[in-house]
Amino acid sequence: MWEYSKKVMNHYENPRNVGEIEDADATGEVGSLICGDALKLTLKIDNGIIKDAKFKTFGCGSAIASASALTELIKGKKLEEVRDITNKDIVKYLGGLPQEKMHCSVMGQEALEAALLDFKGEKKAEKEDDEGEIICKCFGVTDTKIKRVALSNNLHSVEEITNYTKAGGGCGSCLYKIEEILDDLWRNVDRIPGPGLGFGLGLGERQKKLSGGKMTVVQKIKRIEEILEDEIRPILRRDGGDIDLIDVVDNKVIVRLMGMCQGCHAAVLTLKGLVEEKLQELVDPEIEVVEHGLE
């Protein structure tokens, strides 16, 4: 069960500014009922000041609380003051949100951005996010949005991206693609020297440093595959053998020995003395390698 702050519960149970301004000067609509979350924000603007703000949302309690908080943040403010409001401001105002619900605050920020574009006579479709390649077809999330949200919120794992954008939270077929986007994004950031960026570290080392030494499941599997291909397989093939990755369950790596290695009296030595030792050294010291059918 997620823990919510008293302010989140208050805005959920007693949401402010619910409804729609009929003669609105600006309207921002984001999300969709198909994706499970939708938000419509309407604004009344006079002399560059937001005189009124109302919202309608289809979503969970966090979506309601985030939208309610957003309207309170922007009412009575000048347009130039609200242009820099981000999802972080919404979360801070609410006293925090569960990581799994951060996408609700992002939806609030996007609704505000869409409304401000509408006030200037521009359509949301002209936003940079909508010009990117759709990576998550389940929720319609583009690569441009993934990069923008990752940079603005300092996100480095697929799990974080899912929490903030819902990308990867459906069928899961886009998880590897999201991982590739993050790898490429932070690799480019690494080229810029600066304190705290981990400049000079390899990508794997930097990811582990940033995540407190813990890889995501996707990162771990990808790293294991790379080591098997680059470090292990060439050695085994010299003697007519080979290896195939079957599954990864927590820290248990299940493989199948093939060719001359299959049924070899030295198979255990190969698994423990070569494969397991190399994976423990380069991936995780807790890894255990077992042969398929003997796990």
C-alpha positions as CSV (number, residue, x, y, z in Angstrom):
1,M,0.0,0.0,0.0
2,W,1.3,3.4,-0.9
3,E,1.8,6.1,1.7
4,Y,0.3,9.5,1.0
5,S,0.9,12.8,2.7
6,K,-1.9,14.5,4.6
7,K,-2.0,17.2,1.9
8,V,-2.4,14.7,-0.9
9,M,-5.3,13.1,1.0
10,N,-6.8,16.5,1.6
11,H,-6.7,17.5,-2.1
12,Y,-8.1,14.1,-3.1
13,E,-11.0,14.2,-0.6
14,N,-11.6,17.9,-1.0
15,P,-10.3,18.9,-4.5
16,R,-10.2,22.6,-5.3
17,N,-11.3,24.2,-8.5
18,V,-13.1,21.2,-10.0
19,G,-15.0,22.0,-13.2
20,E,-14.6,23.8,-16.5
21,I,-14.5,27.5,-17.3
22,E,-17.1,27.9,-20.2
23,D,-15.5,31.0,-21.7
24,A,-11.9,29.9,-21.0
25,D,-9.1,31.9,-22.5
26,A,-6.8,28.8,-22.5
27,T,-7.4,25.1,-22.5
28,G,-4.9,22.3,-22.0
29,E,-5.9,18.6,-22.5
30,V,-3.4,15.8,-22.0
31,G,-3.6,12.0,-21.6
32,S,-6.5,9.8,-22.8
33,L,-9.2,7.6,-21.4
34,I,-7.6,4.7,-23.3
35,C,-4.3,5.2,-21.4
36,G,-6.2,5.4,-18.1
37,D,-5.4,9.1,-17.2
38,A,-6.8,12.3,-18.8
39,L,-6.7,15.9,-17.6
40,K,-8.4,19.0,-18.9
41,L,-7.2,22.4,-17.5
42,T,-9.1,25.6,-18.3
43,L,-7.9,29.1,-17.5
44,K,-9.3,32.6,-17.3
45,I,-6.6,35.1,-18.0
46,D,-6.8,38.9,-17.7
47,N,-4.0,41.3,-18.3
48,G,-1.4,38.5,-18.1
49,I,-2.8,37.2,-14.8
50,I,-4.5,33.8,-14.3
51,K,-7.7,34.9,-12.6
52,D,-9.2,31.5,-12.4
53,A,-8.3,27.9,-13.1
54,K,-10.4,24.7,-13.1
55,F,-9.8,21.1,-13.9
56,K,-11.5,17.9,-14.9
57,T,-9.6,14.6,-14.6
58,F,-10.1,10.9,-15.1
59,G,-7.6,9.1,-13.0
60,C,-6.6,7.9,-9.6
61,G,-6.5,9.9,-6.3
62,S,-3.0,11.1,-7.1
63,A,-4.2,12.5,-10.4
64,I,-7.0,14.4,-8.7
65,A,-4.7,15.7,-6.0
66,S,-2.0,16.8,-8.5
67,A,-4.5,18.6,-10.7
68,S,-6.1,20.3,-7.6
69,A,-2.6,21.4,-6.4
70,L,-1.7,22.7,-9.8
71,T,-4.7,25.0,-9.9
72,E,-3.9,26.4,-6.5
73,L,-0.3,27.0,-7.5
74,I,-1.2,29.1,-10.6
75,K,-4.3,31.0,-9.6
76,G,-3.6,34.7,-9.2
77,K,-0.1,34.4,-10.7
78,K,1.3,36.2,-13.7
79,L,1.9,34.1,-16.8
80,E,5.6,34.6,-16.6
81,E,5.6,33.2,-13.1
82,V,3.8,30.0,-14.0
83,R,5.8,29.2,-17.2
84,D,8.6,27.6,-15.1
85,I,6.3,25.5,-12.9
86,T,7.2,21.8,-13.2
87,N,6.0,18.5,-11.8
88,K,8.6,19.0,-9.0
89,D,6.7,22.0,-7.8
90,I,3.4,20.1,-7.7
91,V,5.0,17.3,-5.7
92,K,6.7,19.7,-3.3
93,Y,3.4,21.5,-2.8
94,L,1.7,18.2,-1.9
95,G,4.4,17.1,0.4
96,G,5.5,14.3,-1.8
97,L,4.0,11.5,-4.0
98,P,4.7,7.8,-4.1
99,Q,7.3,7.1,-6.9
100,E,4.7,4.9,-8.7
101,K,2.4,8.0,-8.9
102,M,4.9,10.6,-10.2
103,H,3.4,10.4,-13.7
104,C,0.3,12.3,-12.2
105,S,2.4,15.3,-11.4
106,V,4.0,15.2,-14.9
107,M,0.5,15.1,-16.4
108,G,-0.3,18.3,-14.5
109,Q,2.8,20.0,-15.8
110,E,2.0,19.0,-19.4
111,A,-1.6,20.3,-19.1
112,L,-0.3,23.7,-18.0
113,E,2.2,23.7,-20.9
114,A,-0.6,22.8,-23.3
115,A,-2.8,25.6,-21.9
116,L,-0.1,28.2,-22.2
117,L,0.5,27.1,-25.8
118,D,-3.2,27.4,-26.5
119,F,-3.3,30.9,-25.1
120,K,-0.6,31.9,-27.6
121,G,-2.6,30.4,-30.4
122,E,-0.4,27.3,-30.7
123,K,-1.7,23.7,-30.7
124,K,-0.3,21.0,-28.4
125,A,0.5,18.9,-31.4
126,E,3.2,21.5,-32.2
127,K,5.0,20.6,-28.9
128,E,8.3,18.9,-29.3
129,D,7.2,15.8,-27.4
130,D,4.7,15.0,-30.1
131,E,7.3,15.1,-32.8
132,G,9.3,12.2,-31.5
133,E,9.1,8.5,-32.2
134,I,6.5,6.6,-30.2
135,I,8.4,4.2,-28.0
136,C,5.6,3.0,-25.7
137,K,2.5,2.2,-27.9
138,C,0.5,1.2,-24.8
139,F,0.6,4.8,-23.5
140,G,1.7,6.8,-26.5
141,V,5.0,8.0,-25.0
142,T,7.6,9.3,-27.4
143,D,11.4,9.1,-27.1
144,T,11.4,13.0,-26.9
145,K,9.2,12.9,-23.8
146,I,11.3,10.1,-22.2
147,K,14.5,12.2,-22.7
148,R,12.9,15.4,-21.4
149,V,11.4,13.9,-18.3
150,A,14.6,11.9,-17.6
151,L,16.8,15.1,-17.8
152,S,14.4,17.3,-15.8
153,N,14.0,14.8,-13.0
154,N,17.4,13.1,-13.1
155,L,16.1,9.7,-14.0
156,H,18.5,6.8,-14.8
157,S,16.4,3.6,-14.7
158,V,13.6,2.1,-16.7
159,E,11.6,1.8,-13.5
160,E,11.8,5.5,-12.9
161,I,10.8,6.3,-16.4
162,T,7.7,4.1,-15.9
163,N,6.9,5.8,-12.7
164,Y,7.1,9.3,-14.3
165,T,5.6,8.6,-17.7
166,K,3.9,5.1,-17.6
167,A,6.1,4.1,-20.5
168,G,6.9,0.4,-20.2
169,G,4.1,-0.2,-17.7
170,G,1.9,-2.0,-20.2
171,C,2.9,-5.0,-22.3
172,G,6.6,-4.3,-21.5
173,S,7.8,-4.8,-25.1
174,C,9.4,-1.3,-25.1
175,L,11.6,-1.8,-22.0
176,Y,14.8,-2.6,-23.9
177,K,14.2,0.5,-26.1
178,I,13.7,2.7,-23.1
179,E,17.0,1.3,-21.7
180,E,18.8,2.1,-25.0
181,I,17.4,5.7,-24.9
182,L,18.6,6.2,-21.3
183,D,22.0,4.7,-22.1
184,D,22.5,7.0,-25.1
185,L,21.1,10.0,-23.2
186,W,23.4,9.7,-20.2
187,R,26.4,8.7,-22.3
188,N,26.1,12.0,-24.1
189,V,25.8,13.8,-20.8
190,D,28.9,12.0,-19.6
191,R,30.8,13.8,-22.4
192,I,30.3,17.1,-20.6
193,P,32.8,17.5,-17.7
194,G,31.2,18.6,-14.5
195,P,30.9,17.9,-10.7
196,G,28.7,15.0,-9.9
197,L,28.2,13.8,-13.5
198,G,30.6,10.8,-13.1
199,F,32.7,12.1,-16.0
200,G,35.4,9.7,-17.0
201,L,33.5,6.6,-15.7
202,G,32.2,3.9,-18.1
203,L,28.5,3.8,-18.6
204,G,28.0,0.7,-16.4
205,E,30.1,2.2,-13.6
206,R,28.2,5.5,-13.8
207,Q,24.8,3.8,-13.7
208,K,25.8,1.7,-10.7
209,K,27.1,4.8,-9.0
210,L,24.0,6.8,-9.7
211,S,21.7,4.0,-8.5
212,G,23.6,3.2,-5.4
213,G,25.3,0.2,-7.0
214,K,22.0,-1.5,-8.0
215,M,21.2,-2.3,-11.6
216,T,17.7,-2.6,-13.0
217,V,16.6,-6.1,-14.1
218,V,16.9,-4.9,-17.8
219,Q,20.4,-3.5,-17.2
220,K,21.5,-6.7,-15.5
221,I,20.2,-9.0,-18.2
222,K,21.7,-6.8,-21.0
223,R,25.1,-6.8,-19.2
224,I,25.0,-10.6,-18.7
225,E,24.3,-11.1,-22.4
226,E,27.2,-8.8,-23.4
227,I,29.7,-10.6,-21.1
228,L,28.6,-14.0,-22.4
229,E,29.0,-12.8,-26.0
230,D,32.2,-10.9,-25.6
231,E,34.1,-12.7,-22.8
232,I,32.8,-16.2,-22.4
233,R,31.6,-17.5,-25.8
234,P,35.0,-16.9,-27.6
235,I,36.8,-19.0,-25.0
236,L,34.3,-21.9,-25.2
237,R,34.2,-21.8,-29.0
238,R,38.0,-22.3,-29.2
239,D,37.4,-25.8,-27.8
240,G,34.3,-26.5,-29.8
241,G,31.9,-25.5,-27.1
242,D,29.2,-22.8,-26.7
243,I,26.8,-21.4,-24.2
244,D,23.2,-20.1,-24.3
245,L,21.4,-17.9,-21.8
246,I,18.1,-19.4,-20.7
247,D,16.8,-17.1,-17.9
248,V,17.8,-14.8,-15.2
249,V,15.8,-15.1,-11.9
250,D,17.0,-12.6,-9.3
251,N,20.7,-13.4,-9.0
252,K,20.4,-16.9,-10.5
253,V,21.7,-17.1,-14.1
254,I,20.4,-20.2,-15.9
255,V,22.4,-21.3,-18.9
256,R,22.8,-24.2,-21.3
257,L,26.2,-25.6,-22.3
258,M,26.3,-26.7,-25.9
259,G,28.7,-28.4,-28.4
260,M,31.7,-30.1,-26.8
261,C,30.9,-28.5,-23.4
262,Q,27.6,-30.5,-23.2
263,G,28.1,-33.5,-21.0
264,C,31.8,-32.7,-20.6
265,H,33.3,-34.0,-17.3
266,A,34.7,-30.5,-16.7
267,A,31.3,-28.8,-17.2
268,V,31.0,-27.8,-13.5
269,L,34.4,-26.3,-13.6
270,T,33.4,-24.3,-16.7
271,L,30.2,-23.0,-15.1
272,K,31.8,-22.1,-11.7
273,G,35.4,-21.4,-12.6
274,L,34.8,-19.4,-15.8
275,V,31.2,-18.3,-16.3
276,E,30.1,-17.6,-12.7
277,E,33.4,-16.1,-11.7
278,K,33.4,-13.7,-14.7
279,L,29.8,-12.6,-14.1
280,Q,30.4,-12.1,-10.4
281,E,33.4,-9.9,-11.3
282,L,31.7,-7.8,-13.9
283,V,28.1,-7.8,-13.0
284,D,27.2,-8.8,-9.4
285,P,29.2,-10.7,-6.8
286,E,26.0,-12.4,-5.7
287,I,25.4,-14.1,-9.0
288,E,25.0,-17.9,-9.1
289,V,25.3,-19.7,-12.4
290,V,23.4,-23.0,-12.8
291,E,22.9,-25.3,-15.8
292,H,19.5,-25.6,-17.3
293,G,17.6,-28.7,-16.0
294,L,19.7,-28.8,-12.8
295,E,18.5,-25.6,-11.2
